């Protein structure tokens, strides 16, 4: 007796093997999609941290020993920090469109609604600020330390003269994972 086809048992075994291979392939594809999404999120977080540290480093490196005035006309020191905010005047503000404004700029870093923001003013003394730029989130707080002219680190910046700047600033951003960065101050001006 010659056989011209497969038996029912052989077909069932082949279907079971095919089903197992299909299920394994689907799980592998699903797992790789999850990993890809996780990597994408991590890369996005890393890019945001890199952008933030670059912006802050540029502002601190270009810091000027120039006191300025707030909207009420009160004189503020060249660099002031209180309650997790830091305010300073920086040089090097590009004026590509030849707007009627100076090349120096007042900037402030603060935490608002769980996000680290950078606020800039179009004029150094007494102007209303431009819209805040959201740099990083979620952020619970901002801690600052200052390296004085004597080389000692301190938690508060109380300069003897209003135009005095610290040598360096240590900024700790309280986020998912605390981020500690140290920046030189005023190193970008000749």
C-alpha positions, 0 to 999 in steps of 0.5 A, spaced: 500 500 500 502 506 497 501 513 501 500 519 497 499 524 503 500 526 510 496 523 516 492 527 520 497 526 526 502 529 521 498 535 519 496 536 527 504 536 529 506 540 523 500 545 525 502 545 532 509 547 530 507 552 526 503 555 531 509 555 536 513 558 531 508 564 530 507 565 537 514 566 539 515 571 533 510 575 535 512 575 542 519 577 540 516 583 535 512 585 541 518 585 546 523 589 541 517 594 540 517 595 547 525 596 548 525 600 542 520 605 545 524 605 552 530 607 548 527 612 545 524 615 551 531 615 554 534 618 548 529 623 549 531 624 556 538 624 555 537 630 549 533 634 554 539 634 559 544 635 554 540 641 551 539 644 558 546 643 561 549 646 554 544 652 555 546 653 562 553 653 561 553 658 556 549 663 560 554 662 566 560 662 562 558 669 559 556 672 566 557 679 567 559 683 573 553 688 572 548 689 577 541 690 574 534 693 576 528 689 577 521 691 574 520 696 580 526 699 579 530 696 585 538 694 584 539 687 584 546 684 584 550 681 578 548 674 580 542 673 585 540 666 588 534 665 593 529 660 594 531 655 588 532 661 583 538 664 580 538 671 576 544 674 572 546 678 566 550 675 561 553 677 554 553 674 547 546 675 546 546 674 538 542 680 534 541 676 528 535 681 526 538 687 528 533 689 533 533 695 537 536 691 543 543 690 547 547 684 546 547 683 554 541 679 557 538 678 563 536 671 565 533 667 570 532 659 572 527 657 576 522 651 577 515 652 576 509 647 576 514 641 576 519 644 570 525 647 570 524 654 566 529 659 563 526 666 563 530 672 559 528 679 558 529 683 552 532 689 556 537 688 562 533 693 566 526 693 568 523 690 562 517 685 562 520 678 561 519 674 555 515 668 555 519 662 559 522 657 556 521 650 559 527 646 559 526 640 563 521 636 567 519 633 571 523 637 576 521 637 584 526 643 586 533 646 584 539 647 589 545 651 588 552 652 591 557 657 590 564 657 590 567 664 592 573 668 590 577 664 596 575 657 593 570 655 599 563 653 597 557 656 600 550 655 600 548 662 599 551 667 595 552 674 599 557 678 595 561 684 598 560 688 592 554 687 588 558 686 581 562 680 584 561 673 581 562 666 584 568 662 581 563 656 580 556 654 581 554 647 583 547 646 581 543 640 583 536 639 579 532 634 583 528 630 578 527 622 577 534 621 578 538 627 581 542 631 577 549 635 579 552 639 575 558 644 576 559 650 571 564 655 571 562 663 571 564 668 567 569 664 563 567 666 556 568 673 557 575 675 555 
